[in-house]
Amino acid sequence: MSSKNGWQLCGNGPEAYEKYIVPAFSGAWARDIVSRARLRKGKRVLDVGCGSGIVARYAYNQLGEDSCIVGIDINKIMLKKASEIVCPKRSPVELIFAPADKIPFVKDVFDVVFCQQCMQYFTDRHQALTEIRRVLAYNGRIYFSVWRPIENFPFYRALYKALETYVNQDAATLLLSAFSLGDSRKLKHMFKETGFTHIDITLVNKNMCFSPFDDFLIGGIAASPFGNEVLALSDKKREEMFQMIRESLSYYIHKSGFAAPMECYVISAQK
């Protein structure tokens, strides 16, 4: 799948994402970014690139039944998974198929906009940020997160080399696109040129943790756009690929499981 289409999961990808990625790291990052907003009752929230709705879930936990929370995404099967988890009949969360550069709301609607690890995949980042600012209310705030360069991620650095060796360069390049916004100066310029003010960029460190490691190795790759390509390898080639990753990460693998560092920029700004 072309990287220009973003980090698009297919097949059983959403189930694998919930089972492996959310407990390994995505849930912790979602808690972090939502806690930074200090949401109060009555605040209207937009989650851009909501995926399976992990950020929307934590926002809902803080705001409760009287909240207004909207999630948008262009991955229909991830939205379907989000609707199964986030949207029981009583839930105020609304999920909409929409791109970030064409948000289907009038201006000045939302008090807070979240975007967790999606800005990397915007087709037109300037237009998407312009749209997000348009739908943000006066003095409203945004909270974005983007990964630092892949060198700061032992697991994904090892996976990148394994994809190059055993799958193809397209798959490796698609993985690398997740880490394409790791320059804080360029990030600040992007937000500033689209009219945001009070821009703050914070470096945050956490660990990717999962036990047992082999379960995450298989499940975490399944929760990726190139999962089917890895599964299509012969058993011999796939095991060679996995062994290459294990050896690269031996320092981070212990009897109790796997733990390796991750680095992220969290951006907050105001309209």
N, C-alpha and C positions, 0 to 999 in steps of 0.2 A: 504493500500500500504506500502510495506516495506521501512523503512527509508534508507536502503542501496541504494535504487533507487533514492534518492534525493527528492526534493520538487516538485513532479510531479503533475501538475494540469490536470484535465480531464473534459469532458463535457463542461459546460458553465463557467468553471473556469477562462479562459483568459478574458472573457467579465467582469466577476465580479472583477477580478484583476484590470482591467483598470478603472472600475467605482468606486471602493471603495478603493483599496490599494494604487493606484497611487496618488489620491488626498489627502488621509489621511496621507501618510508618504513617500512612495517610490519615488515620484517625487521630494520631497525636498532633500532626501538623494542623488538622482542622480545628481541634480544640484550641490550639495556640492562637490561630488567626482570629477565631471568633472571640476569644477572651480579650484580645487587644481592643476590640470595638466597644466593650463595656455596654452592650445593648441594654436599652431600657424599654419598658412597655410602650407600645404605640409606634415604635420605630418600624419603618417600611424597609424591607431588606431584599436585595437582588443578589443572587448567586450566579455569576457568569461562568459558563463552562462547568455546570454543576455535576456532571457525571452521574454517579449513583446517589448523589445527594448528601454526601457526608457533611459538608459545611452547612447546608440547609438544616440538617438534622440537629446539629449543635446549636444553631441559631434558634430553632424551634424549642429546644430544651430550655434555653434561656428566656424566651419570650412567652411561650405558652400559647393557649388557645386564641387569645385576642390579637395575635400577631398577624402581619401581612408579609409573607415570604414567597418570593418567586425564584425559580431556578430555570435557566435557559441553557440549552446545549444543542449541538447539531448531530449528536450520535443517538439515533432513535432507540437502539437496544439498551443503551445506558439509561436513557430517560425511562424506558419501560421498567428497568430494574429499580430506578429511583422511585417510581410510582408504587411499586410493590412494597417498598420499605418505608418511604417517607409519608405516603399519602393514604392513610386509612380515611374512612369517610368523614371523620370528625376533624381531620387535619386542615389547617389554613394554608398549607404549602401548595402552590400552584406550579406546575411544571410545563414548560413551553418549548417546542422545537423552534429555535431561532438562533441565528449567528450573532456574534458580538458586534459586528459592524452594521447590523440592521435590527436594533432592539425594538420590538413592537409596542412601545409605550410612548405617551406624550412626554414632554419635558418636565423636569422638576418633580418626579414621582417618588423617588427612593431616598431615604435618609442615609442608608449604608449600602455599599456595593462591595461584595467579596469576589475574589477571583483567585482560586488556589490552583497553581501549576497549569494554567491554560493560556496565559498571554504568549507563551512561546509559539503557540500554534495559530494565532490570529493570522488570517490571510492578509489583512491590511491593519497593522497595529495602530497606525495614526488614526484611521477612521474608526476603529473599535474604541480607542480611548476617547475620541471625540463624541461618539455615541454614548459611552458610559457617562461622560461628563454632562451630556445633554439631559439624560434621564435622572441625574442626581439633583436633589433639592439644594437650594442655596445653603451654604455652610455644611452640606452633607460630606461624608468622608468615604474614602475607598480604602480597602485593605487587600493588597495583592501579595502573592508569594511566587517566587521563581527560584529554580535551583541554581546554585553556583556551578562553575565549570566541572566537567565530568571527572577531572583529576581529583576532586574532593570527595568522590564516591567510590570506595573500593569495590563494592559489588557491581555497579554499573560499568566501571572501568574494566573489570574482568569480563563482564558480559559482552562489552563492545569488542574486545579482542577475540572472544570466542565466536561471535557472530561473523566477524571478518574472516575467520579461519574456516568455519564449518558451514555457514549459511551463504551470505552474499554481502557485498558492500552496501547495497540498498538498505538492507535490514540494519546494518551497523550505523549507517548515516541517519536513518529514522530514529534510532535510539539517541544518537548524538544531538538531534534537534531538541530534545527535552532539556538540554543544558546550554542552550544557545544565548541566554540572556544573563550571563554571569558577570557582566561589567557594570558596576554600580554607577559609574559616571554616565554611561550611555543610558542606563535606566532613568536616571534623574532627568536627563535631557528630554527623553521621550515624554515624561509626564509634564515637564515644564512647558514644552512647546505646544502641548494640547490644552494649556490654561490652568492646570492644577497648581495649587499653592500649598505652603506648609508641608513640603515633601520631606518625608523622613524614610531613610533606608537603613534597616537594621539587619546585621548578620546574626543568624540564629543557627545553633548547632544542636542536633539530636542524634540518636542512634536508630538505625534500622535493626529491629530485633525480631527473631522468629525461632521457634523450635518445633520439630527438628529441622535442620538446615535443608536436607534433601527435599522435604515437602515444599519449602519455600522456593527452592531452586526450580522445581517442576511447576508449581502453581503460580509463582511470580512471573515466569516466562509465559505461561498460558494466558495470563492477564495482560497481554501486550499485543500490538498489531502484528507482530511477527511470530506469534505463538504457533500458528498453524505450520509455518515454514520449519520451525524447529521440530515439531511433532512429525513432520513428513520425512525427516532424516531417518536413515536406517537405524536400527537399535544400536549397532556398533558405533556408528558415527555420533549418534546422540550421546551415548555413554562417554565417548572420547571427549566430546564437547563439555559435558558436565564435569568430567574429571579435570579438565583444563581449568575450569572455573574453581573447583574445590582446591586445587593446588595453589592457585593464585590467591585464594582467600584463607589459606590454612591458619594464618595468624588470628583471624577473626572467628574461627569455628572452634567451639568448645563442646564438652560433653553435654552441657546444659542448653546448647543451641548456638545461634549465630547472632553476633552483634557487631555492627560496623558503623562508622560515622557518616553523617550526611550534613551538608551545609546549604543554607537557603537564605535568600534575601527576602525580607518582609517589607513591603512598601506601603506606607500610609500617606495619604494626601487629602487635601480639602478643595472643594469647589469655591 
